Amino acid sequence: FITDPKVHDLAARVVVEEDPEMSARFPAEWPLEVVIRMRDGSTRTRRIDKVKWSNQRPPSWDELVEKFHAEVDPAIGAAKASQAVDIIAGIKGDEAISPLMTLLRG
């Protein structure tokens, strides 16, 4: 995916501009607006004031687990990643995380 020339072509056409009004609302809010300019000159705009994974719309446990697997499975394998999730889910209060660290260090 990252080596796909089409992705690089699209990325080269992306322009990021700060909106001071939106920035002033951070970190309490994480607003964003995306404007896509089409080849024919028309635009498509979408604004989101409460984005997912922000403090106003935090991820669910299942979303966190899914993201963890997406990032960690390639490095340590799905079985170890699942074990790590089980360990993390079972941590209570100030329990030591040494079993997790032992698993992840391999």
Sequence and secondary structure as in RCSB ss.txt:
>XXXX:A:sequence
FITDPKVHDLAARVVVEEDPEMSARFPAEWPLEVVIRMRDGSTRTRRIDKVKWSNQRPPSWDELVEKFHAEVDPA
IGAAKASQAVDIIAGIKGDEAISPLMTLLRG
>XXXX:A:secstr
 TT HHHHHHHHT      HHHHHHTTT   EEEEEE TTS EEEEEESS TTSSSS   HHHHHHHHHHHHHHH
H HHHHHHHHHHHHH  TT   HHHHHHHH 
